[in-house]
Amino acid sequence: MTSDMVLATANPADTIAVRFLEQGGQPALEIASLIAEVIDQARQTLILAAYDVRMVPETAAPIRTALANARQRGVNVRMVYDDSQAKPQDRAGFARNGGDFADTETHERIKELDLPAECLRGIQGQGLMHQKFVVADSRLIWNGSMNWTDDSMSRMENTIATVQSEAIAALFQRDFEQMWQQGNSINSGAFRTSPVELIYDGKTALTDVDFSPGQGEYINDMVARRIARAQRRIVFCSMLINSSRLLNALLTVLDQQKIELWGVYDRTQMNGVLDQWQGQPQLQWKIDAIHTLMRRAEMVGKQSLPYRPGRSHNFMHNKLLVIDDTVVFGSYNLSHSAEGNSENMMAIESPALAERAVAYVSHLRDRFLAEPHGSDEHDHHVMPDYRQS
């Protein structure tokens, strides 16, 4: 394995490396090449889970080549991806929230990767297969909020990490095997986990990861409890903030007025959620709670482009939260719907990483205030039809 664990580390002894992405801050090909480097580490086994894969040929090339090379050297390669089908009555809301429909009973959705059918399994369930991880040789993990798309790699804000740990890898492997064996995510993640001592910036960084839907309620409770116990700061960098438990905990913190509370979110996506809730009396308290949070906390929204099929998008796609010196991230949105999806949320206790994360969110806040739409020249362009390339 490379000494810098693919992503740049703060210290040669580190077993955690983290990178923060932003719109226009890195080309998609650079990030795809990092995924290829993780794949290149595998000598025996390689498991991959991806919610969304849509790359132009140039971006897909290093990943496709790395996968082909892995299979040629005898690596057991397996991949799961989202094959959910929204019910007809749910399709409008599904699209508004950035969802795309998978092709039924084919592997068309991930054809860019050129893997044979025996290596692939489309995952269905009551929610989405929303994971984005890779595990090489049961010891090196790639994880985060970034989908395998040109937009997510280059035009969205995301957090990605590599972790070297057989104990953490075993948890991802367990979640993967549940989906692979069942072909769905209904019962995946239904196991408890324990923190593992890893290293970041040369110091111990207690790291834990939990999976939904099996631990969906626990994850929301855990985040709410951490917020309630916060002593100094709560800093958000989250696409959505609409979990009931989370909102209740934040309202309590706001009323106490004892700690720093601020952050960034995706204004367009949040407004879409609020629009869906209008006219539903049982949800009025959540609408009021979100308005209170946005008004009383120092929250700044990115005015991303509304979702349209076939167009380029620039969501503020992070699922990142800093609570005192703990950094929480992964695929899990801070929303009620995430409880029923196949997701993961990783929590790392590290003052050094927390300071880096806070600096990143501060940078985004300043940028969104100055350029709420971002400054990418492709904001209104139609994406190439990569599936016909």
N, C-alpha and C positions, 0 to 999 in steps of 0.2 A: 504494500500500500504506500502511496505517496506520503511523504512526511508532513505535508500541509493538509492532509485529509481532503484534498480536492478543493475545498474552499480555504481561503487564507485564515490561519489560526493566530491567536494572540501570543502563543507560547509553544515552543516545539514539543512540550510534554502534553499539550492539550488533547483531550479526546472528544471535544465538541468544537465545531466551527460553524459560524453563523454568517449569513450574508443578507443584507436588506436591499430589496430592489425598488426602483421607482420608475415612473414613466419617463422614457427617453434616457435613462441612466445607464443602460447596457443593451447591446444588440441581442436579439434572440439567439443567434448562432453561438455566441459566447456561452450562454446558459445551457443550450443544448449540448455543447461540447463538455460542460461540467458533468452533465448526466452521463454522457458517454464515458467519462473518466471513472465514474463510480462503477458502471457496468464492466469496464475493463479490469477492475480489481477481482472480479469473480473467477474462481478456478473450479468450483464444485457446484454451487447452487446460486440461483438468482431468482428472486421473486419481485414482481412489480405490480403496483396498483395505481390506476390512473382514471380519474373521473372523465376528463375531457382531453382528447388528442386531436389537434388540428394544426398542422405545420406545413408551410410551403416546402418543396423538395429540398432546398438548400439547408433549412433548419433541421429537417428530419434526418438528413444524410448521416451526420456523425452518430446519432443514436441507432439508426438502422444498421450501420456498419459495425458498431460495437456489439449489437445483439447477434448479428451474423457471426462475428468472430468468436463470441462466447460459445455459441452452439458448435462451432467448428472445433473448439478445444475441449468439447465434451461437457460443458456446463449444462446442468439441468435448468432450463429457463421456463418459467411459468408467469403468466400475467393475467390479472383480472381487471375488468373495466366496467363502467356503468352501462347497463343495458335496460334501464328502467323505461317504462312506458307510461306517460301521464294519462290519466283517464280523460275522456273528451271534455268533461265539465271542468277539469282542472287546467286545461291547456293554456288559457289566457294568462292565468296567474303564473304558471310555470314559465312561460316565455318572458313575462315582465321581470321575473327574477333572474333572468340570464340563463335559463335552461334550454337545452336543445334535445330533440328526440333521437334516441338511438335507433338504429335499424334493427328490425326484428329478425332474429335467427340468422344473422350474418355477422361477420367481423369487419364490415365496411367501415365502422367508426374509427378503427385503429389501423387501417390498411397501410398508413405511412410507415409503420414499423416493420412490415414485411415478415411477420412471424407466422409459422404454420399453425393450422387450426388446433393441433394437439397441444400447443403451448398456451392456448387462450381460453378464457372462460368469461362470458358476459354475465354480469351479476344483476339480478333483480331483487326486489324486496318491497316493503311498504314505503321505504324512502329511497334516497339516492345512494349509490356506491360512490362516495364523495372523497375517497382517500387519494393521496398523491405521494406514494412512498416507493422506495427501492431498498432491498436488503441483499447485500452481496456476501456470500459465504457465511451467513448467520453471524456476522460481526460488524459490518459497516452499513449504516442506515442513512439514506437520503430522505428527508421529510420536510414538510412545510405546507404553505397555502397555495403554491403555484401550480396551476394546471399546465399540461404539456401543449401549450398553444403559443403561437407567435405573439399574440396580444399579451398573454399573461407573463411571458418572459421579458417583454420589452416595453409594454405600455401600461402595465398595472403595478401597483405597489404590493409587494409580497415579501414574506420572510421564508428563507430556505436554510436548512441546516444539514450538516453531516455529523453523525455520532458514531463513535467506535465503542461498542459494548456488546458482548455476547448476551448479557442479561436483558438489555433493552431489545436487541434483535430478536430474542426468543419470544417477546411479547408481540412484536409485529408479525413474526412467523405464525404464532398461534391464531391471531386474528385472520391472517391470510388463509390459513388452512381451513378455518371454519367456512369462509366464503367459497373457497375452491371446492371443498367436498360437497357443500349443499347447493351451490349454484345460486345462492341468494344471501342476503345480508340480514335476514330477519333475526337470527339468534347470534350474530357475530358480536364479538367484544364483551360477551357475558362472563367476564372474569375480573377479579380484583388484582391490582398490581401494587408493587412496593417500590419506594425510591431507591435509586442506585447512585453510588458515589462516582462521579466522573470528574473531569478536570477542565476548567476554563480559565484562561489567563494565569495558568500555573497554580491555581488554587482549587480546592474541592468545590464541586458544583453538584449539589444533590438534585437528581433528575428523575422525574416520574412521567409516565405516559398512561393515559386511559383511552378506552375505545367505546364508541357507541355503535349501534343502538343499545347494546347490552348494558353499558354504563352511562347512558345518556342523561338520565335523571341525576345520577351521582356527579357527573361533570358539572352540570348547572348548579347543583348544590355546593360543590367544591369551590367554584368560582365565587358564588355569593358569599360563602363563609370567609374566603380569603379577603374579599372586599370589606366585609364587616369587621375583620380584624386588622385592617390596614392602619399603620401608625404614621406614615409620612406622605405617601403619594399613591394615586391611582391614575395611570396614564393609558388612554385608549388609542388604538390604531386598528379600528374594526370596521369592516364593510357595513355590518348591521349591529344594532344594539337593541334587541327587543325581547329577550328572555324575561319572563315574568319574575322569576327569582332574582335575576340580575337587576332589573329595574327597581324592585322593592328594596334591595340592599343599597343601591345607589341613592335612592330617595332618602334613606336613613342617614347615609353619609353626608348628603347635602344639608340635611337639617342640623346635623351636629357641627358642621362648618369648622372642622378641626384639621383637615388635611388637604393637600394639593390634589385637585381633580380637574383634568383637562384631556384633550385629545383630538383626533381626527376621525372622520367617517365618510361614507359615500352618501352624499346628500340625495342624489338621484334615486338610488336604491331604497334609502329610508323613506323618501317621499312616496315611492311606489307601494311600500308596505302600508304606510298610513292611509293611502288612498283605498287600499283593499279593506282596511278596517272601518272606514267611514260607514255610518248607518248601522253598525252592530253594537247595540247598547252594552253588551258584556265586555267589549273591548275599549270602551271610551276611557276607562281609567288608564289603559296603556298609552293611548294617544296623549292624554294629559301628562302622563309621566315622562314620555319622550320629549314633549314640548318643554316641560320643566327642566329636564336634564340639559337640553340644548340651550335654554335661556340662562340657567344659573351656573352651569359648569362652562369652562372655556373650551367649547367644542367647535371645531371648524370643519365644514363639509366640502368635499371635492364634488364639483358639479360635473359628474361623468356623463358620457353620452348615453342616452336611453338605449336599451337593448333592441337590436333589430337583427333578425337572422341574415347571415351572409355579410354583415358589415363588421368593420374593425371596432373594438371596444376598449375602453380605458378605465374600467372600474377601479376604485380604491379597494383592492381585493384582500387586504390583510385581515387576519384574525389574531391580532397581537395585543397583549395586555401586560402592563408592568404594574405590579403591586408591591410596593416597597422595593426589595431587591430580588423579587421573583419575576421571571419573564415567562409568560404563557403564550403559546402559539401552536399552530398546526392547521388542520383542515377544518376544524370545528368553528362555525360561525356562532356568535353569541346570540342565538335565536332559538325559539321553541322548536322549529322544524328540524334543527340539527340533532335533537334527541333521537329522532327516528331514522336518521341517516347512518350509513357506515362512515365514521369519522375517527379522528384521533386528536387529542389535545395533550401537548407536552408542556411540562412546567420545569423550569431550571432556576434554581436558587443560586444567583451569582451577582454580587454587586457590580463587577466589571461589565458583565453582559447587560445588566439593567441600565447602567449609565450609557452604554452604546445605543441601546434601544430607545431610551428617552431622547438622546441627541438626534436620532433618526426621526422620531415623531415630531420633535421641535422643528426640524428642517422641513418636514412635510407641511406642518401647520403654516410656516412662513410662506412656503411655496403656494399653498392653496389660497391663502389670503391675497397673494399677489397675482396668481394665475389659476383661478378656480377650475378652469377647463384643462389645465396643462398647456404645453406649448408645442405639442407634436404636430408636425405638418400633415400627418395622415388622418387627423381627427374625423374628417368627413369623407374619407375615401372608402370605396368598396374593396374588401379583401379579395385577393386572387382566388379563383376557383381551384383550390389545390387538389380537390378530389378528382379532377379531370386532367391533372398534369401527367 
